[in-house]
């Protein structure tokens, strides 16, 4: 393969769509001939080509562990001596659905209660008035997502993954309109393929700078997760300087990685996040290979899970908001009180709610327990997802692109990468706008800005990415008088705000993530913010749901809990909980259409809606300097209380 170089991206191939059955395609390593596939535009045929399922995705220890756990739960389902339980699962996102799916496999009867009218949580999507899908986020599947890949295999939907070539594409900040890549050479195993991909790239780091990174990465390769966990107190920048890594590694690599992994700048991100991801990618040959789902996630991912659960006796209910978790005197869950007044009684209860929503439902007689006070240390990170439609086709890159922009994280032309959204004549870019608030390291609180202000700033960044294709447009001041020579104009946009997305993985927070096992005998936690080794991600959400199902299955079978299902509460939390005055839960009173109130994302178009968002979550309106000053006061007061 040719060495990696900076390239000006011209038109590339049409998106590759998998059309083989999952079982046939996994064994097949040769791309099938191109064939026409009807797209969502009825006047258009899409010429697409299957891309083979990565050969080594299922040949990893992590995938084997995922499969072994599935087999354990399935064996319970066939065991007539295990008493079957009814289980109420609060939350119909990826974690809640995975929990219910594996409970059904184990022979139990789960019912999922989703407050909103749609499933998916942070991967939910809806149609606008024109019939176009609006997604909460730009979601990419990696080869190093063993539990997701195992789940797709079990649901027989692997053919819905559109795998891309094994590379990473970065925009060249100093050369507008040009890109550079890390190319992974086929046939070379991990970690050598990763090392070679970096060495072959001559545009981002010099050889000397690459060699300077080795001392920092060797302990990770030698000591593994033990070394990684010890770095949680360090930000990426602090770690980089501690180990003598070159300063340019921050601008060239860490900024892109930090914003892609947690929508946050590297001076705010715990190094444990970057090292955990790198450990997977360095140890799994196809770990960094990426895939897009071939359409919207609710239809293509959530619906198959719902059908699977219901075919095995479970239920998945939408528009079913819980009002309160009602407890007995001993603290166990008595029932769920629904907003309708209905009472739901089950043998076991699971919360698969996001951490910021779960905090509002913690019952009064749980609120002073150290286990539940761990949630005080965790909060969701703000992020904005953009959809931007253009009247012309932009440079076609059939892949995810790392923008290396101060305002943007990653983006993709969904009209090229995704079968359902394919369009030969026009582009629809989906972009992650991050960091977008002081909590994530941003200097400007974009969450409180108008849609037009956000889009104008983004147009300036897109003009840098496509200087020869974007037209100067007086409607967007960022495109004026900067020498643009193109003729593509923005015709439509959607701005989706998620004030509380995945938990903010700032330094020192990982140790506070609670286990799935709780002090309440009939209550279990799920959600990507709970303790599991794949952090806040689709993989983490799926694994956490599966682990929650395992907790209930182990209880039903009379087995002891696994070591990874429990973890001790930190001493400082125990001390702080002793001074906590029990409080009644706030609950969520918002309408079921208010996705933000339930921990997801939505369009917030009017000033009144933005004001309401800020009223309910004041952090969404605070500016950078004020936020920093407030955090200093909070840290000082916390230290004083602990010392006292």
Backbone torsions as a table, in degrees:
resi	resn	phi	psi	omega
1	UNK	NA	143.0	-178.8
2	UNK	-66.8	143.9	178.0
3	UNK	-60.5	148.7	-177.8
4	UNK	-68.1	136.4	177.1
5	UNK	-137.2	167.3	171.9
6	UNK	-71.6	132.9	-176.4
7	UNK	-133.2	142.6	169.9
8	UNK	-86.0	117.5	-171.9
9	UNK	-73.5	118.2	173.0
10	UNK	-102.4	-175.3	179.8
11	UNK	-59.6	129.5	178.5
12	UNK	-110.5	-171.6	-175.9
13	UNK	-67.8	160.5	174.9
14	UNK	-66.9	162.6	-177.7
15	UNK	-61.8	145.4	-179.4
16	UNK	-94.7	124.7	-175.9
17	UNK	-117.3	130.9	-179.5
18	UNK	-79.2	125.2	179.5
19	UNK	-126.6	1.0	175.4
20	UNK	-80.1	156.4	172.5
21	UNK	-63.9	155.0	-175.1
22	UNK	-61.3	-37.5	-176.1
23	UNK	-71.4	-39.2	179.2
24	UNK	-69.0	-41.5	-171.2
25	UNK	-69.7	-33.7	-178.8
26	UNK	-60.8	-37.4	-178.4
27	UNK	-82.3	-14.4	-174.2
28	UNK	-91.9	125.8	-178.1
29	UNK	-111.3	9.1	179.7
30	UNK	-117.1	131.4	-179.6
31	UNK	-64.2	139.3	178.3
32	UNK	-79.4	160.5	177.4
33	UNK	-61.1	152.4	178.5
34	UNK	-66.6	148.4	174.8
35	UNK	-149.5	158.0	-177.4
36	UNK	-77.0	138.2	178.0
37	UNK	-129.5	130.4	177.9
38	UNK	-64.2	133.2	177.9
39	UNK	-99.5	179.7	179.2
40	UNK	-67.6	-17.9	174.7
41	UNK	-89.4	112.4	-170.2
42	UNK	-66.5	-18.5	-178.7
43	UNK	-93.8	20.0	-170.9
44	UNK	-140.8	137.3	169.2
45	UNK	-107.3	135.3	-178.8
46	UNK	-100.3	127.1	174.5
47	UNK	-92.5	110.5	-175.9
48	UNK	-126.4	161.1	-176.6
49	UNK	-132.7	132.2	176.0
50	UNK	-61.6	141.2	172.9
51	UNK	-116.6	131.0	-171.5
52	UNK	-62.7	144.5	174.0
53	UNK	-61.6	132.6	-178.0
54	UNK	-55.7	134.3	-171.1
55	UNK	-66.6	-32.1	-171.2
56	UNK	-102.3	3.4	-178.1
57	UNK	-57.9	-39.7	-177.3
58	UNK	-94.1	3.4	-180.0
59	UNK	-106.3	52.3	178.8
60	UNK	-133.2	156.1	177.2
61	UNK	-61.6	-39.0	-178.5
62	UNK	-64.3	-38.8	176.7
63	UNK	-67.4	-39.6	179.0
64	UNK	-64.4	-37.7	176.2
65	UNK	-63.0	-43.5	179.6
66	UNK	-60.4	-43.8	-178.6
67	UNK	-67.7	-38.0	179.9
68	UNK	-64.5	-39.3	178.1
69	UNK	-66.5	-39.6	175.8
70	UNK	-59.3	-42.9	-178.8
71	UNK	-66.3	-37.2	177.3
72	UNK	-61.3	-46.5	-178.5
73	UNK	-68.5	-39.3	178.4
74	UNK	-64.3	-35.3	178.0
75	UNK	-64.7	-37.0	176.0
76	UNK	-60.9	-37.9	-178.9
77	UNK	-63.8	-23.9	-179.6
78	UNK	-96.8	-1.4	-176.1
79	UNK	-93.0	109.3	-176.5
80	UNK	-71.0	-11.7	-176.8
81	UNK	-87.8	-8.8	178.6
82	UNK	-91.3	126.3	179.4
83	UNK	-69.5	128.4	-177.7
84	UNK	-85.8	141.4	-173.7
85	UNK	-110.9	150.3	165.6
86	UNK	-93.0	136.8	-174.0
87	UNK	-133.0	128.8	174.6
88	UNK	-99.7	120.8	-178.4
89	UNK	-110.1	120.3	-179.4
90	UNK	-93.4	111.9	177.8
91	UNK	116.9	124.1	-178.2
92	UNK	-110.1	36.9	170.8
93	UNK	-84.6	-166.7	-177.3
94	UNK	-61.5	-37.0	-177.7
95	UNK	-71.1	-45.0	179.3
96	UNK	-64.1	-40.0	179.2
97	UNK	-67.9	-40.5	178.1
98	UNK	-63.9	-41.9	178.4
99	UNK	-58.6	-48.7	-179.0
100	UNK	-64.4	-38.5	-179.7
101	UNK	-61.0	-45.9	-176.8
102	UNK	-78.0	-26.3	170.9
103	UNK	-64.6	-41.4	177.5
104	UNK	-63.0	-40.2	176.9
105	UNK	-60.3	-35.9	-177.9
106	UNK	-81.7	3.6	175.1
107	UNK	93.1	1.9	-179.6
108	UNK	-88.2	172.5	-176.2
109	UNK	-118.1	95.2	-179.1
110	UNK	-90.3	149.8	168.2
111	UNK	-128.3	123.7	179.3
112	UNK	-94.1	130.2	177.0
113	UNK	-112.8	103.8	178.4
114	UNK	-102.2	125.7	-176.5
115	UNK	-65.4	-39.9	-174.3
116	UNK	-81.6	171.8	-178.5
117	UNK	-82.4	0.1	-179.6
118	UNK	-136.7	155.7	177.4
119	UNK	-90.6	166.9	171.5
120	UNK	117.0	-26.6	-178.6
121	UNK	58.8	-116.5	-177.4
122	UNK	-77.6	-3.4	172.3
123	UNK	-112.4	16.9	-179.6
124	UNK	-69.7	160.8	-179.5
125	UNK	-153.1	157.4	-179.0
126	UNK	-149.5	164.0	179.3
127	UNK	-95.8	141.6	174.6
128	UNK	-87.4	-174.5	-175.4
129	UNK	-64.6	-20.7	179.4
130	UNK	-89.9	-3.5	-177.5
131	UNK	88.5	6.9	177.3
132	UNK	-86.2	141.9	179.0
133	UNK	-77.9	135.1	173.6
134	UNK	-112.7	122.1	-176.1
135	UNK	-104.6	146.0	177.8
136	UNK	-64.0	-34.2	-178.9
137	UNK	-155.4	165.2	174.8
138	UNK	-88.9	109.1	-170.8
139	UNK	-111.3	127.3	-178.5
140	UNK	-119.5	139.7	177.9
141	UNK	-102.0	132.5	179.1
142	UNK	-106.1	153.8	173.6
143	UNK	-59.7	-27.3	179.5
144	UNK	-86.3	32.3	173.0
145	UNK	-112.4	72.6	-171.4
146	UNK	-63.2	-38.0	-178.3
147	UNK	-73.4	-34.0	174.7
148	UNK	-67.6	-44.2	-179.7
149	UNK	-64.0	-38.6	177.3
150	UNK	-65.2	-41.0	177.8
151	UNK	-63.3	-45.2	179.1
152	UNK	-61.3	-38.2	177.6
153	UNK	-62.7	-44.5	-178.1
154	UNK	-68.0	-31.8	177.9
155	UNK	-85.0	-6.3	-177.7
156	UNK	59.0	45.5	177.9
157	UNK	-125.7	22.6	179.2
158	UNK	-60.5	-29.1	-178.0
159	UNK	-71.2	-3.9	176.5
160	UNK	-86.5	-6.0	177.0
161	UNK	-87.3	126.3	176.0
162	UNK	-100.1	95.9	-177.6
163	UNK	-73.9	138.9	178.5
164	UNK	-104.8	168.7	178.1
165	UNK	-59.4	152.4	-173.9
166	UNK	-81.7	86.5	179.1
167	UNK	-158.2	166.4	170.5
168	UNK	-120.1	135.3	-176.6
169	UNK	-115.6	127.0	-178.7
170	UNK	-120.3	134.7	171.7
171	UNK	-71.8	143.0	178.4
172	UNK	-88.9	106.0	-175.6
173	UNK	-57.6	-39.0	-175.8
174	UNK	-86.5	-8.7	179.2
175	UNK	-128.1	84.7	-177.3
176	UNK	-52.6	133.8	178.2
177	UNK	87.5	-2.8	-179.4
178	UNK	-114.8	155.1	-176.7
179	UNK	-132.5	160.5	172.5
180	UNK	-134.9	159.9	-173.0
181	UNK	-134.3	155.2	162.8
182	UNK	-103.5	113.4	-179.3
183	UNK	-101.2	129.4	-179.8
184	UNK	-98.5	115.6	-174.5
185	UNK	-75.1	125.1	-179.6
186	UNK	-62.9	138.3	176.9
187	UNK	94.4	-10.4	177.8
188	UNK	-99.3	122.5	-175.1
189	UNK	-76.8	164.0	173.0
190	UNK	-71.5	149.0	0.0
191	UNK	-88.6	5.8	-173.2
192	UNK	-69.3	-31.6	179.7
193	UNK	-66.7	-35.8	177.8
194	UNK	-67.7	-46.7	-179.8
195	UNK	-60.9	-42.5	-179.5
196	UNK	-66.6	-40.0	179.1
197	UNK	-59.0	-39.6	179.8
198	UNK	-73.5	-41.5	-178.9
199	UNK	-64.8	-36.7	-177.7
200	UNK	-71.9	-21.3	179.1
201	UNK	-81.1	121.1	-177.2
202	UNK	-107.4	5.6	-172.9
203	UNK	-102.3	-18.8	-173.7
204	UNK	-103.9	-40.1	179.6
205	UNK	-138.9	148.1	174.7
206	UNK	-77.6	165.8	178.1
207	UNK	-60.1	-40.5	178.9
208	UNK	-61.1	-43.2	-179.7
209	UNK	-66.0	-36.4	178.0
210	UNK	-65.1	-42.6	179.9
211	UNK	-65.4	-31.6	178.9
212	UNK	-66.9	-18.7	-179.5
213	UNK	-81.7	-19.7	-173.1
214	UNK	-59.9	-46.7	-179.0
215	UNK	-57.6	-29.5	-179.7
216	UNK	-78.0	-28.9	-175.7
217	UNK	-92.7	-22.4	-179.4
218	UNK	-58.0	-46.2	179.0
219	UNK	-58.6	-35.0	177.9
220	UNK	-62.9	-43.0	-179.0
221	UNK	-69.8	-32.8	-176.3
222	UNK	-84.8	-48.3	-173.8
223	UNK	-92.7	-19.8	177.4
224	UNK	69.0	-138.9	-171.6
225	UNK	-64.2	-29.2	179.1
226	UNK	-60.6	-44.8	177.3
227	UNK	-66.0	-42.2	-177.5
228	UNK	-60.1	-46.9	-176.9
229	UNK	-61.8	-29.5	-178.4
230	UNK	-73.9	-11.2	-176.9
231	UNK	-94.1	8.3	-174.1
232	UNK	-65.1	-26.5	-179.0
233	UNK	-77.1	-11.0	-175.9
234	UNK	-101.8	137.4	170.2
235	UNK	-77.2	168.1	178.4
236	UNK	-58.3	-43.2	-178.7
237	UNK	-65.7	-42.7	179.7
238	UNK	-62.9	-44.1	178.2
239	UNK	-61.2	-44.8	-178.0
240	UNK	-57.8	-45.1	-177.9
241	UNK	-75.6	-32.6	178.0
242	UNK	-61.3	-38.6	-176.3
243	UNK	-99.0	11.5	174.0
244	UNK	69.9	26.9	177.0
245	UNK	-73.6	149.1	-177.8
246	UNK	-64.9	145.0	-178.1
247	UNK	-59.8	-30.7	-177.1
248	UNK	-69.4	-14.8	177.6
249	UNK	-64.0	-27.1	178.7
250	UNK	-68.3	-54.5	-177.0
251	UNK	-70.4	-32.7	-175.4
252	UNK	-84.0	-32.3	-172.4
253	UNK	-128.8	-54.2	-170.0
254	UNK	-62.4	-38.3	-180.0
255	UNK	-61.1	-44.4	178.7
256	UNK	-62.4	-45.9	-177.5
257	UNK	-65.8	-44.3	-176.3
258	UNK	-62.6	-44.5	-177.5
259	UNK	-72.3	-28.9	177.7
260	UNK	-76.3	-35.8	-175.8
261	UNK	-80.9	-36.3	-173.5
262	UNK	-146.8	16.2	176.5
263	UNK	57.9	36.8	-169.6
264	UNK	-142.0	152.9	178.6
265	UNK	-77.1	153.8	-174.1
266	UNK	-64.7	-21.7	177.1
267	UNK	-77.8	-7.1	178.0
268	UNK	-110.3	-15.7	-171.8
269	UNK	-92.4	133.0	174.7
270	UNK	-63.6	135.8	-179.9
271	UNK	-65.1	-19.7	-179.9
272	UNK	-62.5	-28.9	179.8
273	UNK	-68.5	-49.3	-179.0
274	UNK	-64.3	-43.4	-178.3
275	UNK	-67.5	-37.2	177.7
276	UNK	-62.1	-44.6	178.4
277	UNK	-64.2	-46.5	-178.9
278	UNK	-63.1	-36.3	179.4
279	UNK	-61.9	-39.9	177.1
280	UNK	-66.9	-46.4	-175.3
281	UNK	-68.9	-33.0	-179.7
282	UNK	-77.1	-22.8	-176.0
283	UNK	-104.0	-5.6	-179.5
284	UNK	-124.9	119.1	-171.8
285	UNK	-54.0	-43.3	-179.0
286	UNK	-105.1	19.7	-175.2
287	UNK	-61.9	-33.7	-177.6
288	UNK	-93.7	-1.1	177.3
289	UNK	-70.1	137.9	-170.7
290	UNK	-113.9	152.3	176.6
291	UNK	-138.6	147.3	169.9
292	UNK	-101.9	147.9	169.4
293	UNK	-74.7	151.7	-171.2
294	UNK	-82.8	9.4	178.5
295	UNK	-173.4	-157.3	-179.0
296	UNK	-74.2	143.9	-174.0
297	UNK	-67.1	-39.4	179.5
298	UNK	-57.1	-42.4	179.8
299	UNK	-77.4	-40.8	-169.4
300	UNK	-89.0	-19.9	-179.1
301	UNK	-122.2	-53.7	-174.2
302	UNK	-69.1	-41.5	-178.4
303	UNK	-61.6	-43.3	176.1
304	UNK	-60.3	-36.2	176.7
305	UNK	-65.8	-44.2	178.9
306	UNK	-58.4	-46.8	-179.3
307	UNK	-63.8	-38.5	179.5
308	UNK	-63.1	-47.3	-178.4
309	UNK	-62.4	-46.2	-175.7
310	UNK	-71.3	-28.3	176.8
311	UNK	-68.1	-16.8	-178.5
312	UNK	-111.7	21.4	171.9
313	UNK	96.3	-5.1	178.4
314	UNK	-86.6	179.6	177.8
315	UNK	-135.9	148.2	174.0
316	UNK	-129.1	111.0	-173.9
317	UNK	-111.9	130.7	173.3
318	UNK	-103.7	172.0	-176.8
319	UNK	51.8	42.0	-176.3
320	UNK	-130.2	69.1	-177.5
321	UNK	-73.3	136.5	173.8
322	UNK	-82.0	136.9	176.6
323	UNK	-92.1	-39.7	-174.3
324	UNK	-158.8	144.9	168.5
325	UNK	-93.0	108.6	-174.9
326	UNK	-93.3	134.5	-174.4
327	UNK	-117.0	159.0	170.8
328	UNK	-82.4	173.9	-179.9
329	UNK	-61.3	-31.8	-179.1
330	UNK	-83.0	3.5	177.0
331	UNK	94.5	-15.0	178.5
332	UNK	-68.2	157.9	-179.6
333	UNK	-74.0	126.9	177.5
334	UNK	-86.5	-48.6	177.6
335	UNK	-170.3	170.9	170.1
336	UNK	-99.4	130.9	173.4
337	UNK	-97.1	116.5	-179.0
338	UNK	-83.0	160.9	-179.9
339	UNK	-62.8	-27.3	179.0
340	UNK	-74.2	-10.3	-174.3
341	UNK	98.2	-11.2	178.4
342	UNK	-64.5	146.5	176.0
343	UNK	-109.6	127.6	-179.9
344	UNK	-109.7	118.6	179.0
345	UNK	-111.5	133.4	179.1
346	UNK	-143.6	169.2	175.7
347	UNK	-75.3	-37.4	-177.6
348	UNK	-135.2	154.1	-179.3
349	UNK	-131.8	141.4	179.9
350	UNK	-129.7	132.5	168.2
351	UNK	-98.6	120.9	172.1
352	UNK	-115.8	30.7	179.5
353	UNK	-82.0	153.2	172.3
354	UNK	-60.3	155.5	-173.5
355	UNK	-59.4	-40.6	-176.9
356	UNK	-68.7	-29.5	176.1
357	UNK	-79.1	-41.5	180.0
358	UNK	-57.9	-38.6	179.6
359	UNK	-55.3	-32.7	-177.1
360	UNK	-80.0	-6.1	-178.8
361	UNK	-115.0	0.4	-178.6
362	UNK	-65.1	117.5	-178.4
363	UNK	-59.2	155.0	-175.7
364	UNK	-57.7	-42.5	-177.0
365	UNK	-80.7	3.8	168.3
366	UNK	-102.8	-19.3	-163.4
367	UNK	-64.4	-24.0	178.7
368	UNK	-97.1	2.5	177.9
369	UNK	-73.2	131.6	-179.9
370	UNK	-53.0	-37.7	-178.6
371	UNK	-56.6	-46.4	-176.2
372	UNK	-79.8	-21.2	177.0
373	UNK	-72.5	-12.7	174.1
374	UNK	-59.8	-29.4	-178.6
375	UNK	-63.1	-22.4	178.2
376	UNK	-60.4	-27.2	-175.0
377	UNK	-86.2	-2.4	-175.3
378	UNK	-121.7	140.7	175.2
379	UNK	-152.7	152.7	-179.0
380	UNK	-74.0	150.4	-179.6
381	UNK	-93.7	139.3	177.8
382	UNK	-75.1	145.2	175.9
383	UNK	-152.7	151.5	177.6
384	UNK	-122.6	132.0	176.4
385	UNK	-111.3	133.3	-175.3
386	UNK	-116.5	141.8	169.0
387	UNK	-119.3	127.8	-177.1
388	UNK	-134.8	118.0	-178.1
389	UNK	-99.0	134.1	179.4
390	UNK	-118.2	154.3	-176.8
391	UNK	-83.4	-2.8	177.6
392	UNK	-131.1	162.7	175.7
393	UNK	-83.2	124.7	177.0
394	UNK	-85.3	178.1	178.1
395	UNK	-51.7	127.9	-174.9
396	UNK	-88.9	112.6	174.4
397	UNK	-119.8	110.7	-176.4
398	UNK	-83.9	64.8	-173.8
399	UNK	-171.9	172.7	169.1
400	UNK	-81.0	140.3	178.8
401	UNK	-120.7	134.7	174.3
402	UNK	-90.3	115.8	-169.8
403	UNK	-74.4	-28.1	-174.6
404	UNK	53.1	37.1	179.8
405	UNK	-102.3	150.3	176.8
406	UNK	-66.5	-20.1	-177.6
407	UNK	-108.1	-25.1	-173.8
408	UNK	-113.4	151.2	176.3
409	UNK	-97.1	-84.5	179.3
410	UNK	-125.6	163.8	176.7
411	UNK	-153.2	165.0	174.9
412	UNK	-151.7	146.9	172.1
413	UNK	-85.8	97.9	-174.6
414	UNK	-67.3	-19.8	176.9
415	UNK	-73.2	-8.7	177.4
416	UNK	-112.8	-37.2	-172.2
417	UNK	-87.0	-20.6	-169.3
418	UNK	-122.9	127.4	-175.9
419	UNK	-56.1	-48.2	-175.0
420	UNK	-66.2	-29.2	-175.9
421	UNK	-100.5	8.0	-171.4
422	UNK	-63.6	138.0	178.7
423	UNK	-151.0	121.5	-178.0
424	UNK	-77.6	-16.9	-170.5
425	UNK	-105.8	-26.2	-175.1
426	UNK	-135.9	158.1	-180.0
427	UNK	-108.0	145.5	168.4
428	UNK	-127.4	107.4	178.8
429	UNK	-87.8	136.5	169.4
430	UNK	-113.5	125.5	-172.4
431	UNK	-131.3	145.0	175.3
432	UNK	-100.3	117.1	-178.2
433	UNK	-92.9	106.3	-175.6
434	UNK	-161.1	146.8	-2.5
435	UNK	-75.6	145.2	-173.9
436	UNK	-116.8	8.1	-179.0
437	UNK	-158.1	160.9	-179.8
438	UNK	-57.7	-34.9	178.8
439	UNK	-56.3	-32.8	-178.6
440	UNK	-94.8	5.5	179.0
441	UNK	99.7	0.4	179.7
442	UNK	-75.7	148.7	177.7
443	UNK	-84.9	-23.8	-179.1
444	UNK	-114.9	138.2	175.8
445	UNK	-89.4	89.2	-177.1
446	UNK	-71.1	-18.6	179.8
447	UNK	-60.3	-28.5	-177.7
448	UNK	-94.7	-1.8	-179.7
449	UNK	-81.8	165.8	176.7
450	UNK	-75.3	160.9	175.5
451	UNK	-57.2	-41.1	-176.8
452	UNK	-65.3	-37.7	177.7
453	UNK	-65.3	-40.9	179.5
454	UNK	-66.0	-44.3	-179.0
455	UNK	-67.6	-38.4	179.1
456	UNK	-61.4	-45.4	178.0
457	UNK	-62.3	-39.4	179.9
458	UNK	-67.5	-37.2	178.6
459	UNK	-60.1	-34.3	175.9
460	UNK	-63.3	-38.9	179.0
461	UNK	-72.3	-39.1	178.2
462	UNK	-65.6	-36.2	177.4
463	UNK	-61.1	-34.3	176.5
464	UNK	-69.1	-37.6	-179.6
465	UNK	-72.0	-34.3	-176.0
466	UNK	-130.6	60.7	-173.3
467	UNK	-65.3	-25.4	-178.3
468	UNK	-94.6	3.8	-177.6
469	UNK	-123.9	-30.9	179.3
470	UNK	-79.0	136.1	-180.0
471	UNK	-89.3	149.3	170.4
472	UNK	-67.2	128.7	-175.5
473	UNK	-134.5	113.2	-177.5
474	UNK	-59.0	-19.2	177.9
475	UNK	-67.4	-26.8	-178.6
476	UNK	-119.2	103.7	-172.1
477	UNK	-60.9	-28.0	-178.4
478	UNK	-66.7	-14.0	-179.7
479	UNK	-97.4	-3.6	-172.4
480	UNK	-90.1	136.8	174.1
481	UNK	59.6	37.6	175.1
482	UNK	-122.6	13.5	173.4
483	UNK	81.4	26.4	178.7
484	UNK	-69.8	144.6	-176.6
485	UNK	-126.7	11.6	-177.7
486	UNK	-95.3	-173.9	-179.7
487	UNK	-134.3	14.2	178.5
488	UNK	-86.2	128.3	-178.1
489	UNK	-120.2	147.4	177.0
490	UNK	-72.6	128.4	-179.2
491	UNK	-109.9	-19.0	-174.2
492	UNK	-166.0	151.3	176.7
493	UNK	-151.5	160.6	173.1
494	UNK	-138.7	136.0	180.0
495	UNK	-117.7	115.9	-178.6
496	UNK	-110.2	115.6	178.8
497	UNK	-96.9	132.1	170.9
498	UNK	-122.7	94.0	-176.5
499	UNK	-61.9	-28.9	-178.7
500	UNK	-132.5	88.2	-179.0
501	UNK	-91.4	-141.3	178.4
502	UNK	-56.5	155.0	-175.5
503	UNK	-62.0	144.1	-178.2
504	UNK	-73.1	109.6	-176.4
505	UNK	-85.7	59.7	176.9
506	UNK	-78.7	161.5	-177.0
507	UNK	-54.1	138.6	174.8
508	UNK	84.7	6.6	-175.8
509	UNK	-98.3	-25.4	-173.0
510	UNK	-57.7	-34.5	-176.1
511	UNK	-71.1	-12.3	-179.5
512	UNK	-95.8	-1.7	-180.0
513	UNK	-68.8	122.8	-174.5
514	UNK	-75.9	156.1	177.2
515	UNK	-74.7	167.4	175.3
516	UNK	-70.3	-36.2	175.2
517	UNK	-72.1	132.5	179.8
518	UNK	-118.0	170.6	176.3
519	UNK	-70.3	-10.3	-178.8
520	UNK	-93.1	121.4	-167.7
521	UNK	-63.8	-26.1	-178.8
522	UNK	-116.9	27.0	-178.8
523	UNK	-134.6	130.9	-176.9
524	UNK	-128.9	148.8	178.9
525	UNK	-103.2	142.9	168.6
526	UNK	-131.8	-177.7	-177.6
527	UNK	113.8	145.1	-175.2
528	UNK	-65.9	-13.9	179.6
529	UNK	-82.9	-10.3	176.7
530	UNK	-78.8	170.4	-173.0
531	UNK	-70.4	114.9	172.4
532	UNK	-163.9	160.9	-165.5
533	UNK	-85.3	3.1	-177.8
534	UNK	-111.8	18.2	169.9
535	UNK	58.8	-164.3	-178.2
536	UNK	-84.7	103.3	-174.3
537	UNK	-166.7	174.2	174.3
538	UNK	-62.2	-38.0	177.0
539	UNK	-64.7	-44.7	179.6
540	UNK	-63.1	-40.2	178.7
541	UNK	-63.8	-43.9	-180.0
542	UNK	-64.3	-45.3	-179.7
543	UNK	-63.9	-44.2	-178.9
544	UNK	-61.0	-40.4	177.0
545	UNK	-63.9	-38.8	179.3
546	UNK	-67.6	-39.9	178.2
547	UNK	-66.5	-36.9	176.2
548	UNK	-62.7	-40.8	176.4
549	UNK	-62.9	-38.2	178.9
550	UNK	-64.9	-39.0	178.0
551	UNK	-56.8	-48.6	-178.6
552	UNK	-67.5	-39.4	178.5
553	UNK	-64.0	-40.8	179.2
554	UNK	-65.2	-40.1	177.2
555	UNK	-62.1	-45.5	-177.9
556	UNK	-63.5	-33.9	-177.7
557	UNK	-88.8	-3.6	-179.4
558	UNK	75.9	21.3	179.5
559	UNK	-91.3	150.2	174.9
560	UNK	-69.7	154.9	177.7
561	UNK	-66.8	150.6	176.4
562	UNK	-75.4	153.7	-179.9
563	UNK	-58.8	-37.1	-176.5
564	UNK	-76.8	-5.9	179.2
565	UNK	-89.1	-9.5	-178.8
566	UNK	-129.6	156.8	173.0
567	UNK	-158.4	146.4	-178.1
568	UNK	-70.4	153.3	175.3
569	UNK	-86.5	137.6	-177.2
570	UNK	-64.1	146.9	-177.8
571	UNK	-58.4	-39.1	-177.3
572	UNK	-66.2	-29.4	177.0
573	UNK	-72.3	-40.9	177.8
574	UNK	-59.8	-44.6	179.7
575	UNK	-62.8	-44.5	-177.7
576	UNK	-67.3	-37.4	-179.1
577	UNK	-64.8	-29.1	-179.9
578	UNK	-62.9	-24.6	-179.6
579	UNK	-101.4	5.5	-175.8
580	UNK	-84.3	132.3	177.1
581	UNK	-88.9	119.8	-178.4
582	UNK	-53.8	138.8	-177.9
583	UNK	-130.8	147.4	175.4
584	UNK	-71.6	145.7	-178.4
585	UNK	-69.0	147.3	178.1
586	UNK	-77.4	-33.8	-174.3
587	UNK	67.4	-174.9	175.7
588	UNK	-124.5	118.9	-177.9
589	UNK	-102.8	-4.4	-176.0
590	UNK	-65.9	159.3	176.3
591	UNK	-61.1	150.7	-178.8
592	UNK	-65.8	-17.2	177.9
593	UNK	-81.8	-10.6	178.9
594	UNK	-84.3	86.5	-174.0
595	UNK	-60.8	-35.0	-178.0
596	UNK	-60.4	-40.9	-179.2
597	UNK	-61.7	-25.6	-179.1
598	UNK	-101.1	14.1	172.6
599	UNK	89.9	11.6	-180.0
600	UNK	-113.6	-157.1	-176.9
601	UNK	-123.7	159.7	179.5
602	UNK	-161.8	168.2	173.7
603	UNK	-80.6	132.5	-180.0
604	UNK	-122.9	88.6	-166.6
605	UNK	-89.2	-32.4	-174.1
606	UNK	-98.1	158.3	176.7
607	UNK	-63.1	-38.5	179.3
608	UNK	-60.8	-39.7	179.4
609	UNK	-68.2	-39.9	177.6
610	UNK	-65.7	-41.0	178.3
611	UNK	-62.1	-39.1	178.3
612	UNK	-65.7	-41.0	177.7
613	UNK	-59.6	-44.8	-178.5
614	UNK	-70.3	-35.7	177.8
615	UNK	-61.0	-42.6	-179.1
616	UNK	-78.2	-22.5	-179.0
617	UNK	-143.9	83.2	-172.8
618	UNK	-56.1	-25.3	178.9
619	UNK	-59.5	-24.7	-178.0
620	UNK	-74.8	-5.9	179.4
621	UNK	-117.0	-3.6	-176.0
622	UNK	-82.7	141.1	-179.5
623	UNK	-89.9	168.4	-170.1
624	UNK	-55.5	-54.0	-176.4
625	UNK	-64.9	-41.1	178.3
626	UNK	-62.6	-39.2	179.4
627	UNK	-64.2	-45.9	-179.8
628	UNK	-61.3	-43.9	179.6
629	UNK	-63.1	-41.5	179.8
630	UNK	-64.6	-41.3	-180.0
631	UNK	-62.9	-36.8	177.4
632	UNK	-62.6	-42.0	178.8
633	UNK	-64.9	-44.4	179.9
634	UNK	-60.0	-44.9	-179.4
635	UNK	-63.9	-40.6	179.6
636	UNK	-64.4	-45.2	180.0
637	UNK	-64.4	-38.4	179.8
638	UNK	-64.1	-44.9	178.8
639	UNK	-62.1	-38.9	-180.0
640	UNK	-64.5	-43.4	-179.6
641	UNK	-64.6	-43.6	-179.6
642	UNK	-63.6	-41.9	179.4
643	UNK	-63.1	-38.7	179.8
644	UNK	-68.2	NA	NA
